[in-house]
Amino acid sequence: MLIIQNLISFILHIDEHLIEIIQIFGVWSYAILFLIVFVETGIVIFPFLPGDSLLFASGALAAMGAFNIAILLIVFFTAAVIGDTVNYHIGQKVGTSISPNSLIGKVINRKKMRKAEEFFNKHGGKTIVIARFMPFIRTFAPFVAGASRMNYSYFIFYNIVGALLWVAICTMAGYYFGNIRIVKENFSTVLLLIIFLSVLPAVFSIIKNRLKKKSS
């Protein structure tokens, strides 16, 4: 419970925590940001780490001079591409053979995994791009792609395109809008709105599928 509370606090006050990280670690803050994005996208048991909100808040701080925006974009892009690539290979290696009783099998959220599988089956390779903007599914999509033996050259193309769009849109949105007075004064609310908007496509997809099942 304490871990969840701390995680929620980190997400809602991510700008304050990032400032603390910069003050303590200086230039090594880039490595910490790389690690967070890499783990969130690359390790299937950590889908709850901040993604969109981290990119937005970092972009806002870059506009204040806390980060170099060019370095920030490169760090996030590299972490996102490598993360999805690692996740793909993990899925390719163990995706179809994970026992529900194993350590990783107990940690993986089966319901979220099934949603990612349904989303992947519906949208194919485009899922890797679309999922970048959807928490949880973003983490499971490359794992499912690897488990389903999606062609790697096909996967890496969508991986790069998705990472480029996700990092550029979320980080630059923070860079250009994060320091507008109304946004700064309601930063936690804005982050919650970003998270809410990012899960809407998944919610609509679930509702649509359930309505189809009922009608059939």
C-alpha positions as CSV (number, residue, x, y, z in Angstrom):
1,M,0.0,0.0,0.0
2,L,2.8,2.4,0.9
3,I,4.5,1.7,-2.5
4,I,1.3,2.5,-4.3
5,Q,0.8,5.7,-2.3
6,N,4.4,6.8,-3.1
7,L,3.9,6.0,-6.8
8,I,0.7,8.0,-7.0
9,S,2.5,10.9,-5.2
10,F,5.4,10.6,-7.6
11,I,3.1,10.8,-10.6
12,L,0.9,13.7,-9.3
13,H,3.9,15.7,-8.1
14,I,6.4,14.5,-10.7
15,D,7.6,18.1,-11.4
16,E,8.7,18.5,-7.8
17,H,10.3,15.1,-7.7
18,L,12.2,15.8,-10.9
19,I,13.5,19.0,-9.4
20,E,14.8,17.0,-6.4
21,I,16.4,14.5,-8.7
22,I,18.2,17.2,-10.7
23,Q,19.4,18.9,-7.4
24,I,20.8,15.6,-6.1
25,F,22.1,13.9,-9.3
26,G,22.8,16.8,-11.7
27,V,23.7,15.5,-15.1
28,W,23.1,11.9,-14.0
29,S,19.4,12.8,-14.0
30,Y,19.3,12.0,-17.7
31,A,20.4,8.4,-16.8
32,I,17.6,8.1,-14.3
33,L,15.0,9.4,-16.8
34,F,16.4,6.9,-19.3
35,L,16.1,4.1,-16.8
36,I,12.5,4.9,-15.9
37,V,11.3,5.0,-19.5
38,F,13.4,1.9,-20.4
39,V,11.9,-0.1,-17.5
40,E,8.3,1.1,-18.1
41,T,8.5,0.1,-21.8
42,G,11.0,-2.8,-21.6
43,I,10.1,-4.8,-18.5
44,V,6.7,-6.3,-18.7
45,I,6.2,-6.5,-15.0
46,F,6.5,-2.7,-14.6
47,P,3.6,-1.1,-16.6
48,F,2.6,1.1,-13.7
49,L,5.7,3.5,-13.9
50,P,4.9,7.0,-15.2
51,G,5.3,7.5,-19.0
52,D,3.3,10.3,-20.6
53,S,3.3,12.4,-17.4
54,L,7.1,12.0,-17.1
55,L,7.7,13.1,-20.6
56,F,5.4,16.1,-20.2
57,A,6.9,17.2,-16.9
58,S,10.4,16.8,-18.1
59,G,9.6,18.9,-21.2
60,A,8.1,21.6,-19.0
61,L,11.3,21.7,-16.8
62,A,13.4,21.8,-20.0
63,A,11.6,25.0,-21.0
64,M,12.8,26.4,-17.6
65,G,16.4,25.4,-18.3
66,A,16.5,22.4,-16.0
67,F,17.2,20.1,-18.9
68,N,18.6,20.4,-22.4
69,I,15.6,19.7,-24.6
70,A,17.7,18.1,-27.4
71,I,19.5,15.7,-25.0
72,L,16.1,15.0,-23.3
73,L,14.5,14.0,-26.6
74,I,17.5,11.8,-27.6
75,V,17.5,10.1,-24.1
76,F,13.7,9.4,-24.2
77,F,13.7,8.2,-27.8
78,T,16.6,5.9,-27.2
79,A,15.1,4.5,-24.0
80,A,11.8,3.9,-25.7
81,V,13.2,2.1,-28.7
82,I,15.6,-0.1,-26.7
83,G,12.9,-0.8,-24.1
84,D,10.3,-2.0,-26.7
85,T,13.1,-4.1,-28.4
86,V,14.0,-5.8,-25.1
87,N,10.4,-6.4,-24.3
88,Y,9.8,-7.9,-27.8
89,H,12.7,-10.4,-27.3
90,I,11.5,-11.3,-23.8
91,G,8.1,-12.1,-25.3
92,Q,9.7,-14.0,-28.1
93,K,11.7,-16.1,-25.7
94,V,9.2,-16.8,-22.9
95,G,5.9,-15.3,-23.9
96,T,4.1,-18.6,-24.8
97,S,5.7,-20.6,-22.0
98,I,5.0,-18.5,-18.9
99,S,3.4,-20.6,-16.2
100,P,0.7,-18.8,-14.1
101,N,2.4,-20.2,-11.0
102,S,5.9,-18.9,-11.9
103,L,7.2,-15.6,-10.4
104,I,6.8,-13.6,-13.6
105,G,3.4,-15.3,-14.2
106,K,2.1,-14.2,-10.9
107,V,3.3,-10.6,-11.4
108,I,1.9,-10.1,-14.9
109,N,-1.7,-8.8,-15.0
110,R,-3.5,-11.4,-17.1
111,K,-6.5,-9.2,-17.7
112,K,-4.3,-6.3,-19.0
113,M,-2.3,-8.9,-21.1
114,R,-5.5,-10.2,-22.7
115,K,-6.6,-6.6,-23.6
116,A,-3.2,-6.0,-25.2
117,E,-3.6,-9.3,-27.2
118,E,-7.1,-8.3,-28.4
119,F,-5.8,-4.9,-29.4
120,F,-2.8,-6.4,-31.2
121,N,-5.0,-8.9,-33.1
122,K,-7.3,-6.1,-34.2
123,H,-4.7,-3.5,-35.3
124,G,-1.7,-5.6,-36.1
125,G,1.7,-3.8,-36.4
126,K,0.0,-0.4,-35.9
127,T,-0.6,-1.5,-32.3
128,I,3.1,-0.8,-31.5
129,V,2.5,2.9,-32.6
130,I,-1.0,3.3,-31.1
131,A,0.0,1.6,-27.8
132,R,2.7,4.1,-27.2
133,F,0.0,6.5,-26.1
134,M,-1.8,4.0,-23.9
135,P,-0.5,3.2,-20.4
136,F,-0.2,-0.5,-19.6
137,I,-0.9,-1.6,-23.2
138,R,2.3,0.3,-24.1
139,T,4.2,-2.2,-21.9
140,F,2.4,-5.3,-23.0
141,A,2.2,-4.7,-26.7
142,P,5.8,-5.4,-27.7
143,F,5.8,-8.5,-25.4
144,V,2.7,-9.8,-27.2
145,A,4.4,-8.9,-30.6
146,G,7.4,-11.1,-29.6
147,A,5.2,-13.9,-28.3
148,S,3.2,-14.0,-31.5
149,R,6.4,-14.1,-33.5
150,M,5.8,-10.8,-35.4
151,N,8.4,-10.2,-38.1
152,Y,11.3,-8.3,-36.4
153,S,12.0,-5.9,-39.2
154,Y,8.2,-5.1,-39.3
155,F,8.3,-4.6,-35.5
156,I,11.4,-2.4,-35.4
157,F,9.9,-0.1,-38.0
158,Y,6.7,0.5,-36.0
159,N,8.8,0.6,-32.8
160,I,10.9,3.5,-34.1
161,V,8.0,5.4,-35.6
162,G,5.9,5.0,-32.4
163,A,8.8,6.0,-30.1
164,L,9.5,9.1,-32.3
165,L,5.9,10.3,-32.2
166,W,5.3,9.5,-28.5
167,V,8.5,11.2,-27.3
168,A,8.2,14.2,-29.6
169,I,4.5,14.9,-28.9
170,C,4.5,14.4,-25.1
171,T,7.9,16.1,-24.4
172,M,7.3,19.0,-26.7
173,A,3.8,19.5,-25.4
174,G,5.4,19.9,-21.9
175,Y,8.1,22.2,-23.4
176,Y,5.6,24.6,-25.1
177,F,2.6,24.4,-22.7
178,G,4.0,23.3,-19.3
179,N,5.0,26.8,-18.3
180,I,1.8,28.6,-19.2
181,R,0.5,30.1,-16.0
182,I,-2.8,28.2,-15.9
183,V,-1.0,24.9,-16.5
184,K,1.7,25.6,-13.9
185,E,-1.0,26.4,-11.3
186,N,-2.9,23.2,-12.0
187,F,0.0,20.9,-12.9
188,S,-1.4,17.8,-11.0
189,T,-4.8,18.2,-12.7
190,V,-3.2,18.5,-16.1
191,L,-1.1,15.3,-15.5
192,L,-4.3,13.5,-14.4
193,L,-6.0,14.7,-17.6
194,I,-3.1,13.5,-19.7
195,I,-3.4,10.0,-18.1
196,F,-7.2,10.0,-18.5
197,L,-7.0,11.0,-22.2
198,S,-4.3,8.4,-22.8
199,V,-6.5,5.5,-21.5
200,L,-9.6,6.6,-23.4
201,P,-8.8,4.6,-26.6
202,A,-8.5,1.4,-24.6
203,V,-11.8,2.2,-22.8
204,F,-13.6,2.8,-26.0
205,S,-12.2,-0.4,-27.5
206,I,-13.3,-2.5,-24.5
207,I,-16.8,-0.9,-24.6
208,K,-17.1,-1.5,-28.4
209,N,-16.1,-5.1,-28.0
210,R,-18.5,-5.8,-25.2
211,L,-21.4,-4.2,-27.2
212,K,-20.5,-6.4,-30.2
213,K,-20.6,-9.5,-28.0
214,K,-24.0,-8.5,-26.6
215,S,-25.4,-7.9,-30.0
216,S,-24.1,-11.2,-31.3
